[in-house]
Amino acid sequence: MWNLTMLLCILWAVSLLYGEMLTFWVPSIWSCSWPPLLRSTSLSSSAMEAQHPGNYVKIAVVADPQLMDKTSLGLPPKSLALEISQFYTDLFMRRAFLASILPLKPDAILFLGDYFDGGPSLSDEEWKESLSRFKHIFDLKTQGKRNTQVYYLSGNHDIGYASVLSHKPEVVRRYEQEFGIRNYRFTVGKVEFVVVDAQTLDGHSQGSLTSASWDFIKNVSMDVNLNPRVLLTHIPLYRPDWTTCGPYRYSPVINQRVFHAVHDQEIVYQNYITEEKSKYLLDLLRPVLILSGHDHDQCTVTHMSKHGPVMEHTVGTISWQQGNLYPSFMLLSASNDTIQNDSSLQDAISTQLCFLPMQTHIYIWVFMEYTRSLISSNIFRSGAKEKNEDENCEYEMIWDAEGSMHLVKKTSKAPLTHSSERGLSERGNAVMRSTARRQISQETELSTAVDMNMDVELDMMAKLPPRASKSRTKKVIRRLMRTLRMLTVIAAVNVPLYMMLLFKDWTEQ
């Protein structure tokens, strides 16, 4: 009993340690590393860094955290179900960031938009609360201590599509006050990154926000820049229907969908930038690589422009609650060396997709461990029958000197029989009082013996089942108590361990 309890305690402790902590170490220790640049593919990532120290800059790319709020599940605000969902979703992303991404020591972190779920619908107070959660999850309050630069893109769940932007300018002002302007460019190493507000690209041309975005793109295109250029857009570029997304996609491909408002024909939803604007964007900026989000699942496609093929990586969501069972992030290596000719521009950038633990599978595994504990405790085991105290025994009739009959239980060496011979044998063992001995015929004596035998057997049949039923009830109660004691010991050891692991990463570092 106690050996089994200790074994189950150890199994539960190991399961908790792996599911709540160790599994998040796998990407940084085992499955993910900074990709080498193409011109150094003959060297491993570690050998490349040792031979060419500082020859590339490390950038971690994160997409669509989309923090849950009152718009996410249709649950009442501040309800217990919503609070629990928010906590475990936020906790997963914080663990992923602290244990899987930061140990890789990125020089810069790039967020591809959709930080909130219902950004345009949130009041200022609700938006500030979600913003505080976002900063806590990704440890942005200690960003200065790490000397890591962070770059942001706007997403449709942050500021809305063109229809929302044209009617809620305060949403844009609120976003820009915290995250900065929506169209800008920056340089990391010898690679230029161009950030565009994809939500405005397909808006009405006379709209101020749409005009501002395209003016920015045209100004960038006129600059003479010998460095390779990466286009950053939250909404992916157009691709023909049923275009395959490569081996890392796990959900069905979504074809182009664009919905317009009835009153002003502004866009209220789109999953890709339109074909016309996508081509125009590629021709103006001439990127060597495109990074996007929005789709929540991984997708790699190649676009054809007049300047040649361009690869686009759509990075999957980092959240396990946004429709993707395989959350991910991306590592990007950007060259620190000046590129001499256009033919080697692509060689200045290298990427690797990294997958995070599958939280749903972790919960299924823990549930299986719990079920295994119950089975091991014998509470559901009914195949091995225990010995019944009323089985394998017989009752013998004994008459005392007063003529009263008594039943005496004895261990049976042979099955009970119901023959008249057995009745005669038992009657023969009776002790009768001498004064009561009478002369009766043989037929009367046999008849009396048979009648008494039948009465006793009927009485035994009426009495034995309840005794067996009570015995089985006692055994079930004993099993339940034994199982309860076992689970109490397991809980006493593992509940504090679980609580410690649960809040270890959630508290401030």
Secondary structure, DSSP 8 states (H G I E B T S, - for coil): -HHHHHHHHHHHHHHHHHHHTGGGGHIIIII------GGGTTS-HHHHHHHSTTSEEEEEEEB---B--TTTSS--TT-HHHHHHHHHHHHHHHHIIIIIIGGG--SEEEE-S--BSSGGGS-HHHHHHHHHHHHHHTTGGGHHHHT-EEEE---HHHH--HHHHHH-HHHHHHHHHHH--SSEEEEETTEEEEEE-GGGTTS-TTSHHHHHHHHHHHHHHHS---S-EEEEESS-----TT----TT--S------EEE-TTT--EEEESS--HHHHHHHHHHH--SEEEE-SSSS-EEEEEEETTEEEEEEE--BS-TTSS-SS-EEEEEEEE-S---SGGGSGGGEEEEEEE---HHHHHHHHHHHHHHHHHHTTSS--SS----TTSSEEEEEEE-TTS-EEEEEEE-SS-----HHHHHHHHHT----GGG-----HHHHHHHHHHHHHHHHHHHHHHHHHHHHHHHHHHHHHHHHHHHHHHHHHHHHHHHHHHHHHHHTTS--
